[in-house]
Amino acid sequence: MRKETQKLLVLSLLGFFSATLTAQQKAKKDTIKGLDEVVVTALGIKRQDKSLGYATQTIKSEEILRTQNNNWAQALEGKVAGLKIQTAGAGPLGTTRITLRGDISMNMGNNDALIVVDGVPLSGNKTGTGTSAYGAGSGGDLPIDYGDSFNSINPDDIESISILKGPTAAALYGSRGSRGAIMITTKSGKSKKGKVQISFNSYSSYDTVLKWPDYQYEYGQGTQQKDKNGNYYYSYGNSVDGINTGSTSSAFGPKFAGQYYFQYDPNIETQGTERQLWRPYTNNIKDFWQVGSNYSNSLAIEHSNETTAFRTSLTYLKNEWMMPNTGFNRFSAALSLDHKLSSRLKIGTKMNFSQTKSDNLPATGYNNQSISYFMIFQNPNVDLAWYKPIWKKGQEQLEQVHPFSSYIDNPYLIAYENLNGTNKKTITGNINISYQLAKNLDVVYKTGLEWNNELRTQRRPWSSANYAKGFYREQYIRYMDLNNDVLFTYKNKFGNLGFTASAGGNIRYHEYTMNDYRANGLNKVGLYQLSNAIQVEYKLPKPNDKQVNSVYALANLSYKNMIFLDVTARNDWSSTLPSQNRSYFYPSVASSFVLSDIFKIKSDQLNFWKLRLSWSQVGNDTYTYMLDKYYENSSFVGSVESPLLFQNPNLKPEMITNIEGGMDFTVLKNRLTFNFTAYQNNSKDQSVIIPMLYETGYNKRIINSGELRNRGIEMTLNAYPVKNKNFSWNVNANWSMNRNKILSLPEEFQGKPYTMASVGSVVFYNAVVGGSLGDIYGAGLVYSPDGQVVYDKDGLTLKSTDVNKIGNAYPKWRAGLQNEFRYKNISVSFSFDGQYKGMAYSHSHHKMSEQGKLTHTLAGRDNPGGLIVGQGVVQNPDGSFSPNTKGVSVSSYYGDYYRRANVETNSFDTSFIKLRDARISYSFPKSIVEPLKVTDITLALFGRNLWMWTKFPLFDPEAATLDDSTIVPGVEMGQLPQARTVGIQLNVKF
């Protein structure tokens, strides 16, 4: 070995491998050597990837910052096999439903993966407005996406994300790790030895609507009303032409053909004195939306030496969303400090603070007060500008301008008066102390905190559709999740045998309270204070506390660094379970065999070959306060209400059993890496809420029952088709499929379906033995034996009382493809992803089809008499079938065929392909950089959701609905448009 010191160069390529090369090494320029990535696993333990007996995937900071997402989770879309990021299309904060390997719980809100930041597990707490997505005319409010604790994680501070995909990988996190875990490690400054480095990252991006429904602008408002001469006509209010036809929301009126009618005159706020040209306003929905913008600036300072590593950062983000007068501001601060007090004692801390403020976030759902509702009801002959005054002349804050229906709020009133504000402060952090007790023995103590304090406000002015005298609400939400861990670790090596053993414990305490004040009616218009209320409604805060005590142990064995065995065990005691069932134990075992070393078959063609096998059981507790009878707080001060849920003092823990196997291959001088994984998860004794007879005084109860099975396959591929000194091409691909089966249900159902969830009282997620989670049930068409649609004697579709399976909300498979090209200082990258099959019900499609707003409803309008004959058959008295010949009005036909209850005709295939992101960047050469006294300047153009192919007729095939606080996949209920984003980024390092 040469005497001079050999420098090491570590190349981290897209987060999939690392290669260590000596500076003196005479290796070919187009090879990648020595794959040996380090992965952050459960409890923050760092392990070599080849030693793991379960599937993981790591995403580096470069990937997360490539297209500057406001929400870090959206940067993972399409890049990780088996991972699904689902939003409700409900506004800029984009609360996410993050699942790994499909759903395993019959409770849709209980399938999210665990998020861990610097060893601190986040609670994932979501607080809704307490209202459902379908609420038109109900007199109440609607859901608002206020974001969750995950939103507060600043993408600029993330160093890497390790995805632990199955229960085995996350078993040491206990109940919360049963759905897998996403390990986020933030930056620490440890890599910048001996000098201070300052980094500045700035970007600006702009949002426009990616996809619109196919609106029709050939026919205007009306219901095929005819005048005394038998001609179609229009009249806003009664006129000499005929009775009023201007109050309907349907667009089955006269064709735009240059005629003149009495119409609404915004100058006098009633019917005009003269007939006006009957014309369409083709941008009377699209022009309401604006170009959204995002501006972000981040400054970080970091330094490290032999004993100390330090990093701090400040980030400010300003978002103005595509809907006018909506958006948010976010300020983030982070601190990381590691210090070596002595050769044995080390301390460290990481703290992250975030404050998100907004004067107004958009509401979502099918409700009078949502902009989605207005877009559905807007008619082709109505000018958007007619609404801009908001208030009638001389009636400011008293009477809004909504001339066509009192049930439809003015869109500008929705944007500028129906305000939904938030001021949310979040802190996550930890303090850790490690001490070496002996040569091979050390101990680590860590305390981690997640703390959230939020004030929400909702303002509704006088004359709003659901609040004639106005409304005001304040919600004070506070929660804390505190974890204390201690872990002893012993490491040694006995010849060819490596041995590591750890044992420790955890105490988790979760505390949650919400104060809710409502002013039902306002004495003085425009004054939003509780003291201005006609009536104040206030419920005492309901506690929601929980504690789990745990002990755990793990052992890692290795033989010649080519055979590895991991064994873990954990026991939990949960406060949500009865004393006799409170303690539950679960183990796991995982093994890894480096076959290329065992059989000594390494070559330039086969560089690495590993076999992975694992098995685990993971316990899970239940909801809080299910064991005894607890009275509910009443809106009447000083009183309580009897609960409607019957308690169960004998609840047991759920148990999930996982088996997983897979192989990893690296071939062609490490140019190509392929990973294959197959898995099966079985979940037993789920906490299931079932209905009861009202005569008992309750309407539901909770029991343990049911068994589910998830099976799936995941494949990932990483390749370098070209790599030389000046040019490289890197390809990453992933593919995954998941099949879910319901093996058993509660005996109480006796073969009948169990309704897990429903939306709008028309879409039902029914669990049937042999079926799958995500199965969508609802009313549909009736078919003859030869498959033709059956009509009744009136020419409308025959109605059935049966509820049938329409489809499944989840796709048959998902895939993603990423490419990166580097030429000298220029880098170009782009990413596609998509899914095959899956289905979603669209309520917006139902309503706009019923009202004749979409182009497919143009068929038949020019038929004689305005009649249409449905294609199908009618049943004769003798039971035979004959062709349907009965004509019905076009408006009646479409209103019936696409009625709300007909889930079948309003459900669509959600297959899609998206150009998820793209980026081109240029790093300035040293000849320019060094005279400026900086180390790096990079300028980039980027885009997200630039293109999409799909047959789904609404805004986004990845449809989901925010129903209170639960994101329900497979239902579009007042979805807001999806954004196409383009932007520019500047990164400077000093």
N, C-alpha and C positions, 0 to 999 in steps of 0.2 A: 504494500500500500504506500502511495506517495506521501512524503512528509507534509507537503503543503495542504492546507485545509481545503477540502472539497465542498463547494457550495451546493446546496440542495434547492431544486426548483420544484414547487408543487403546483401542478396544473389541475384546477377544478373545472371540469367541463360539464356545463348544464346540470350539475347536481347529480349525475349518474355514475361517474367514476372519478377517482383521483389517480394521478400517476406521479411517481417520484423518479426523477432523473438526476444523475450527477452532472455537473457542468462540464466535466471532462469526458463524459460518456460518449463513445463514438457509435451512436445508434442512428438508424435511418430516420430521416425527417418525417416520414409518413407513418410512423408507428406510435402506439400509445403503450407504455410499459407499466407493469406492476400495479394492477388494479387492486386496491385495498381500501375501500371507503370506510370512514367512521360514521356510524349512525347513532343519533340520540334516541335511546329507548326509554321504556317506562322508568319513572323516578329520576329521569335525567342522566341515567347511566350511559356512558359512551361505549359502544361496542364496534368491533370490526364487522363489516357486513357479511363476510364469509363465515362468521361464527354463528349467525342467526338461523334458527330453524323455522322461521316464519317470514312472510312477505312484508317488505317495507319499501318505501320509495322516498327519496329526498329531493326537495326543490330548494335551490339556492336563491339568494337575494336578487341576483341578476334577473332571474325569471320573474320574480314578483314585481320588480320595478320596471320591467321591460315596457309595459304599456300603462303604467301609472294609474291603477285602479284606486278609487276612493275606498273600496272595501277589499282588503287583502285576499279574502276567500275567492273572489271572482277571478283572481289571477290564476287560480288552480283549475279553472274549468277546462275540461278536455285533456288535461295533462297527466292525470293519475288514473290508472286502471282501477275500476271499482268505486271511484269517488264521484258523488253527485252533489253539485251545488245548485240549490233551488231557491229562487226568490219568487215573491208574489207579484212582481211587476207593479209595485205600489208606491214608487217614489224614489228619491235620491239616496236615502239611507240604506235601502236594500237589505233588510233583515234576511238572513240566509237559513235555509234548512240544509244541513251538511250531513250526508249519510254515506256510510261505507258498506258496500256489499248488500245493499237493499235493506228493506224493512224487516224487522224481526219481532216487532211489538204490534198488537192490535190497537194500541193507542197511538194515533198518528203523531202526536206531539212527543213521543217517547222513543224516537228512533235516531236522534242526533248523535254524531260522534262526539267524544269528549275533546275539548280544546284545552291544551296545557301550555301556558306561557312561562318560560323560564322555571319550570317545575311547579308552577301554581295552577292547579286545575280550576277552570272557570265554571261557574254554576250553570251558564247558559240560560239564565232566568229571562223569561219574556213576559211582559205585562201588557195585556191588550186593553182596549177601551171597554170591554165587556159587552160588545155588540157584534152581531153576526154580519156576514157579508151581504146577505139578502135581507133588506129591510125597507124597501120602498113603501111609502104610505103608512109605515108603522108608527110614525110619530116620534121615533127615537133617533139615535145617532148611528154612526158607522165606524168601521175599523180605520185606524191610522197607523202607518208604519213609522213608529218612533225609533226604530233601531234596537239593537241589543248590545250586550257588553262586548261582543266580538267586534262590532263596528269601531270600538275605541282603539283597537290595536293599530298603531301607525305602521304602514308598509315600509316607510323609510328606515325604521329601526329594526326590521327583521333581518337576521343573518341567514337563517335556514329554516325549513319546515320539513320535519320527518313524519311520514304518514305510517302509523302502525295499524295495519288494515283489519286485523281480526281480534277476537277475544283473547287468544293466546298471547299476542304481542302486547296487549294492554292489560293483561290479567292482574298485574300488581297494582293497578288503580282500582281494583274491586268493582263494585256495582257500576260506577260511572264509566269504566272502561269496557263494559260488555258490548258496546257498539263500535269498538275501535277507538283510536285516539290520534289526534293531530298535535304533534309536539313542535311548538314554536320557540326557537331560540333567538333572542335579540342580540344585537351587536354589543361587543364588550371592549373593543380597542386593544385586545391582547395581541393582535398580529402586527401592530405598528411599533416595533421595537426601537427604543432610543430616541424618538423624535415626536414632536407634536404634529398631528395632521388635522387640517381643517377641510371639511367637505361641505360643498354647497350644491344643493339640488333644487332646481326650479323647473316647473312645467306649467303650461297653459293648454287647456283642451276645450273643445267645443262639441256640443251634442245636438243632433237633429234626430227626428223620428225615423227609425229604420224601415218600418213597414206600416202601411195603412190598410184598413179594410177596403174592399172594392165597392165604394159608394156609387150609387146611380144618380145622375143629374139630368135625366130625360123627362121625368114626371115630377109634379109638385104635390103639395099638401092636398089631402082629400081622401074620400072613400068611395070613389066612383059615383058621386052624387050627380044627378042630371037635372037640368032645368025644365021648364014647362014645354020646351020644344024637343026634349029628349036628348040634349047635348050635355056633355060633361062641362062643368063650370066650377068657378071658385068665387067665394065671397067671404071677406073678413067681416063677420057680422052680417046681419040681415041687410039686404039691398034690393034694388029693383030686379036684380038678376036672379034672386032666390034667397033661400034661408042660409044661415051661417054655416060655412064649411071650414072655418079657420080655427076651430078649437081642437081638431083632431091631431094626433101625433103621427098619423099614417101618411104615406106619400103615394097614395093610389088616386091622386087627383088628375087634372088635365095635363096633357103633354105640353111641353114648352114649344109653342109653334107660332110665336109672334102675336098672340092675342092679348087683349087688355081686360083686366078685372079690377073690381074694388078690393084694394089690399090695405094692409096696415101702413099708416103714415107715422113715422117716428116723431115728426114735428108737432103733431097734435095728439099723439099717443092714442089714436083710435083709428077707425076706418077713414081712409082718405075720401075727399070730396069728389075726386075724379078717378076714373079707371087708370091703372098704371100697367106698364108692360109686364106681362107674365114671363118671368125669366129666372134662370137658375143662378145661384151664387156658389160657384164651384169650389171656392176655398173657405166656405163658411164654417168649417170645422178645423181644417188644417191651419188657417191663419190665426187661430186662437193660440197655437203653440209657437214658442219662440226658440231661438238658438240658445241652448243652455251653455254654461261656461263653468270651468273649474280652474282656479289659480292656486298654486301651492308653492311655498318656499320652505326649504328645510336646511338648517345649519347644524353641523355636528363637529365636535372637537374631541379628539382622542389621543391618548398617549400611554405608553407602557415602558417599563424598565424591568430590571431583574426581580423586583419585589411588588410592583404595583402596576395595575392596568386600570385605565380610567377612560370613560366615554360619557359625553352628555350631548343632548340634541334638543332642538326646538323646531317645531313645524307648525305652520299656519296654512290652513286650507279654506278657501272660500268657494262655495258652490252656489250657483244660480241655476235652478233646474229649468227644464223645458216648459213647464207650466208657469205662467206669469206669477210673480210674487211668492214663489216657493224656493226653498233651498236651505242651506245651513252653513255655519262657520264652525271650524274645529281647530282648537289649539291643543297641541300635544307636546309634552316634555318627557324626556327619558334620562335616567342616570344609571350608570353601571360602574361599580367600583370593586376591584378585587385586590386584596393586600395580604402579603405574606409577612406575618408578624415575627415568625421564627421559622426554623427549618421544619418544625412540626405543626405549627398553628397558622391557619389561614382563615380569613374572614372575607365575606363578599356580600354585596347587596345589589339588587336591581329594582328600580322603581319606575313605573310608567304612569303618567298623569294625562288625562284627556278631558277636555270640556267641549261639549257639542251644544251649540245654541242655534235656535231657529225661531223666527217670528211666525213662520207658517210652513207646515208640511202638508202635502196633499192627502186628502181622504180617498179611500178606495171602496170598492163594492158597489152593488146595485142599490143606490139610495138617492133620494131627491137631492141630497147635498153634495154629491160627488160629481166631478167633471165628467166621469165616465157616463153617468146618467144623462147629462146634457148632450153629450156627443151622440148617444143612441137616439135621443128624441129630437134633435135638430133636423129641420125639414129643408129640402133643397131650395125652396123659394124664399128662405128667410136670410136676410143679410145679417151677418155677425155684428156689424156696426150698430144695428138697432139696439143692442144690449149695452153698449158702452157707457151710456149715462148712469147705469146702475139704478139710480133712484128717479122716480117720477118727479116732474117739475113741481117744486114747492113741497115735496114730500120726502126730503132727504132723511134717511135713517128711519122712515116710517113705512114707505111703500115702494117696493122694488119694481123695476121694469121687467115683466115677464108676460108679454102680451098674448101668448098662445096657450098657456096652461098654467094655472095656479099651482100645479103639482111639480112644475119644473123650475128650479131656481135659476136665476140669471147667472151665466158663467163668470161674469166679472164680479158679481157679488160673492160667488163661491171662492174666487181667487183673492179678493181684496177685503172681504168682510168676514167670511167663514174661516177664521184663523185658528190654526192648531200649532201652538208654540211648545217649545221644550227648552229646558236648560239642564243639561245632564253632566254630572261630574263623575269620573271613574278613576279609581286608583287600583292598580295591580302591582304587586311587588313581593320581594322575599328578602330575608336576611339569612345567610347560612354561615355556619362555623364548622370547620373541619380540623380534626386533631389526630395526629399520628400517635396512637397509644404505644405501639411497639413497631418493630421492623416491618412486620407484615400485617399489622392490624391498625385500622383507623376508624374513626367515628365521625359522622356528619349530623349536625342538627340544622334543621331548616324550618322557618316559619314563613308561611305565605298568606297573602291577603288579597281578596278581591272586595272592593268597596264601591258602592254606587249610590248616588244621591241625585234624584231627578224631580224637577217641577214641570208638570205639564199643564197647559191651559187650552181650553176650547171655547171659542166665541161664536155665537150664532145671533145675528141681528134680528130685529123685528121684521115681520112679514116673510121670514124664511119658511119654506114649505112645511117643515115639521115643527117649527117654533114660532107661532104667530106673535108672541110677546117676547121673543128672544130667549137666550139661554147662555149660561156661563158655567164653566167647570174648572176646578183645580184638583190635580192629583199630586200628592206628595209620596214618592216611592223611594224607599230606602231598603237596601239589603247588603248583607255582609257575608262573605264566605271565608272562614279562617281555618287554615290547615297547619298543624304542627307535626313534623316528622323527625324521627331519629333513626339512623341506620348505621349498624356496625358492619365492617367489611374486613374479611381476612383473605389475603392473597399469598399463594406460594406455588412453587414448582418443584416437583419430585421427578427428576429425570425427564422423561418425555411427557410426563403428566402435569398439566397445568390445572390449578384448583383455585376457585374463588367462591367464598361463601359469605352471604350477607343476611342479617336479621334486623328487624326494626319494627316500628309501630307508627300509627298515625291517629290523630284525633281531629275530626272535621266537625266544625260547628257552623250551621247555616241559619241566618236570621233574616226575616223579611217582614216588612210592614208597609201598608199603603193607607193613607188618609185620602178620602174622596169627598169633596164638597161640590154641590150642584146648586146653582141658582136657576130655579124653574120659573122663568119669566123675569123681565127687568122692568122696574118702575120707571126709570128714565132711559130713554133710547140712547144707545151708543156708549153707555157707562158700564164697563165690565168689571164689576166688583161684587163680592158676595153681599156687601152691605146694601147693594141696590136691588137685591132679589125680592121678587114678589113672594116666593117661598124658597127656603133653604132646605135642601135634603143632605143629610150627613150621616154616614154610618161609621161607628167606632171601628178603628183598625182591627182587622182580624189577624191574629198571629199566625205565622207559618214557619216555625222553628224546627230544626232537625239536627241530630247529632249521630255520628257514626264513629265508633272506636274500632281500631283494626290492629292486628299484628300480622307480620308477613315475614317470609324467609325465601331465599333463593340460593341456588348453588350452580356454578358453571364449571364444567369439566372439559378439558381439551387433551387430545392425545396427538403428539407430534404436529400440532397446529393444523391438523387435517380432519380430525373427528371431534365433534363438539356435542355436549349434552347439557341442557339447561333444565332445571327443575325448580318450580316455584310453589309456594303454598301461602294461602292467606285466609284469615278468619275475621269476619266482621260482626259487630254487634250494633244493630240499627235501632234507633228510637221509634221508628215507624212500625215496628213489628212487636207482637206480644212477647212477654218474657219467655214463654216456653219455646218460641221459634226465633227469638232475637239473634241467636248465635248461628252463623252458617259458615261452613268451611268449603274451600274450593282449591283445587290444585291445577297445575299445568306441567307439561313436559314437552320439550322441543329438542330436536337433534338436527345436526348439519354434518354432511359427509362430503368432503372435497374429493370427489372420485378421481379427478385428474391427478391428484397427489397419491391417493391410495393405490391406484393401479399404475402409476407412473407412466401416464400416456400423454403428457404435455408435448406439444409440438408447435410449429408455426401455424398449423391449421387449427388445432384445439389447444387453447391457452388455459382454459379454466372450465371445470364442470363440477357442479355442486348439486347434491340432493338434499331437500328439506322435508322434514316430517314433524308434525306437532299435534298435540291433543291437549284440551283444557276444559275445565268447568269453571264458570263464572257465576257467582250469585248476584241477585239484584233484589233490593227491598221494594217497598211500595210507596203509595202516596201518604202524605202526612195526615194525621188525625182521622184515621179510618177505623180505629179500634173501639172507641167509645162514642157516646152520644154527646155532640157539642152543639149548642144552640147557635143559630146564625144571628148576626147583628141585624136589627131592623132599621128602616128609614125613620121610624117614629122614635124620637129621642127617649132613652130610658127603657126601651122594650127590646125583646128578642123574638126570633122566629124559630119554630121547630124545624130541624133539618129534613130534607126530602130523601137523603141518602141513608139507608139503614146500615149501621156499622157491622163490622165483623171482627170479634175479638180473637179469632183463630187463624188469621192470615199467615201464610207461609212465604218464604222468599222464592222468587222465580229463579230457575236454574237454566243456564245456557251452556250447552255442550258443543264444543267446536273440534273438528278434525280437519287438518290441512296438510297438503303435500305439494311439492313443486320442485322444479329444477332450474338452475341458472347455467347458461353456457356463454363462454367468450371464445371467439374463433378469429382466424385470419389476422394474427398479430394484434389482437385486441381491438380490431376494427369493428367488430360486430358483437353485441351482447344481446342475449335473448333470455327472458324470464317467463316461466310458465307456472301457474298456481291453480290448484283445484281445492275446493273447500266445501264443508257442510256444517251448518249451524242448526242445532235443535234447541228450541226454547219451550220449557214446561212450566206449569203452575203460574201462568201469567195472572196478574191482578186484573180481573175483568169486571166491569160494571154492567149489570144486567137489569132489565126492568122489573118492577113489582106492581101488583094491583094497587090502585089508589085507595081501595078500601082499607088497606093496612095502615094508612097514614103516611106512607112513603111512596116514592115512584121509582126507586132504583136501589140496588144493593151491590156490594162488592164481594167477589168470591175469587178463589184460586181455581183456574181451570184452563184448558186449552193447550194444544201443542202445535208449534209451527216448525217448519223445516225450510232452510235456505240452502240451496246448492248453487255453486257458480264456478266460473272459469275466468282467469285473468291472464293476459299476455302483454308483455312489454318488449319493445325492440329499440336498441340504440345502435346506430351505425355511422361510420365515417367513410362514405364512398370515395371521397377525395380528401387527402390531407398532405400538404407539403409546406414549404417555408412561407410561401406568400398566400396560399389559398387553401381553404378547408370547407367541407360541406358536411354538416352533422344532421342526422335524421333521427327523430324519436317518434315512436308510434305506440299506441296502446289499444287494447280491445278487451271488453269484458261483457259477460252475460251473467244474469242471476235469475234463478227460478225458485219461486216461493210456493210452498204447499201447506195448506191447513190440514193437519192430521187429526185433530179432535177439537171439540167445542164443549161448552158446559152441557151437562145432561139435561138441564132445565129446558133446553131448546128442542129436544126430541126430534132432531133431524131438520128443524126449521132454521133459516138463516139468522145470524146474529148481526144486527146493524151496528157497525163500529163507529160510523160517522155519517152525517148527511149534510147537504148544502141546499138551501132554498126549498127544502121539503120535496124535491123532485129527484135529486141525485143521491143515491144511497151506496155506501161502501159496505156491502154485506159479506160476512164471513160464512162460508159454506164448507163443510168437510169435503176435501178434495179440490177445493178452489184455492184462490191465492189472495194475499193482501193486495189491495189496489184494484180488485174487481169492482167495476162500476155497474150498478143496477139502476133500472128506471123503466118507465113506460116506453113502449115503442109501437111500431106498426104491427098489424095483424096480417099474416100471409096465408094464402091458399096452399094446398098440398104441393102444387108445382112452383111455389115460390113467388107468386104475384101478390101485390098489395091489395088488400080487401077494403072496399068502400061500402058505406051504408046507402040506404035508399035516397038520401038527400045529396049524394055525391061527395060526401066528406069521408075521411078515413074512419074505418071502424075502430071504436075504442075498446081496449081490453083492460080488465081490472088487474091483470097479472103484471108483476114486476119482474123483468127479465134481465139477464146479464147482457150488457151492451158492449163491454170491452174491458181492458185493463189499463190503468193509468201509467204503468211502467213499461218501458220499451223491452224488446227482445234482446237487444244488445246496444252497446255504446262504443264509440271509437274516437280516437284523437290522433292527429298527425302534426308534428312540428318540424320545421326546417330552419336551419341557420347556415348562412353563407358568410364567410369572412375572406376579404381580399385586402391584404396589408392593413390599412387603418379603417377600412369600411366594413360594416357588418349589416347584413340584411336577414331578417327573420320573419316568418309568418306561421300561423297555426290554424289548422282546421279541426273541427270536431263535429260530431253528429250522433244521431241515434236512429234505430230502425224500429218502426211500429210504435206501439203505445197509443193511447187515445185520451182525448179531453173533451168534456162537454163545455160548450160556449153559450152562456146565457146572453151575451151581447149579440151573437149570431141569431139566436131565437128571436130576440126583440126586434132587431133591424130587419129580419126576414118577414116577421109578422107585420111590420109596418111598411114594407116595400122600400127599404132604404138601400138594399144591395143589388148589384147588377143582375144576379141570377133571378131576381123577382120580376125582371122585365119580360120574361117569357110569357106569352099568352095575352099581353095587354092589348095587342092590336086585333085579337080575335073578335069575330062578330058578336056584338052584345056585351063585350068585355067578359065573356065566360071562358072557363077552362075546364077541360075534362081530365080528371086524374087518370093516369095510366095504371090499370089494374082491373080487378074483377069485383062483382057483387055476388053474394050468395043467394041462390034461389030458394023458394020455400021447400023444395024437395032435397035440399042439401047440395045440389050441384052448383057450379059457378059459371057465370057468363060475363063477357066484357062490360066494364063500366061505361055507360053512355050519358050519364047525368052531368050536365054542365053547371058549374057554380061560378059566382063572381070571383074575379082574380083576387080581390082583397080577402074574401072568405076562404079561398083555397089556400093561400099562403099563410093566413092567420091560423088555419087549422093544421096544416101539414107541419108547420114549424112552431106549433104552440109550445109553451114553456114546459109542459109535462112530457112532451115527446123527446125524451133524452136521446133516442136513437137518431133522429134526423138532425139533431143539433150537436152531435159528437163526431169528431174527426180524427184522422190519423195524424199523429204528431211527429212523424219522421222529419228530420231536417239535416241540413249541412250548413255550418256557419264558418265564415272566415272570421275566427274569433279574435285574432289580433295580428298585427303586422308592424314592423319597425325597420327603419333604416337609420344607421348612426355613423358618425365620422369622428374618430379620435385624432386630434391635431398632432402633428409630428413634433418631436423634441425641438427641432429648429425654431418652431413658433412658440412652444410652451416654455422652454427654459428661460428665454429673455424676459418673460412675464413673471418669473419667480414662482411658477406653479408647476405641479408635477403631472397634471392631467387635465385636459379639457375635452369633453365629449358633447357633441350636438346631435340630437336625434329627432326624427319625425316618427310619429306612431299613430296607430288607429286601433279601435276595438269594434267588434260587430260591424264590420265594413260591408258584408254581403251575406245573404241568407237564401237558401232554397228550401221551400216547404210548400205543402198543399194546405196547411192549416190556414183558415180564412181570416183570422184575426191578427192581432199585433205580434204575438210570439207563441210558437208551438210549445215552448217550455212553460206551459200555462200552469198556474197555481193560484189559489185564492187565500187571502189573509182573512181567516174567519176568527174573529176576536184576536187571540194571540197565536193561533195555530195556522201554519202554512199547509194547505190541503192541495196536494198535486192532483192534476187531472180535471180540474174545474176552473173555467174562466168566468169570473163573476165580477164584471166591471173592471177588467184589467186596464192599466194605463199603458201608453206606448213604450216600446223599448227604444233605447238611444243608440244611434251610430255616433262614434266618437273619433275625432281626429285631433292631434295635438303636437306640440313641440316641447322638447326637453333640453335643458342645459345642465351639465354636471361638471363641476370644477373642484379639483383637489389641490390644496396648498401644502 
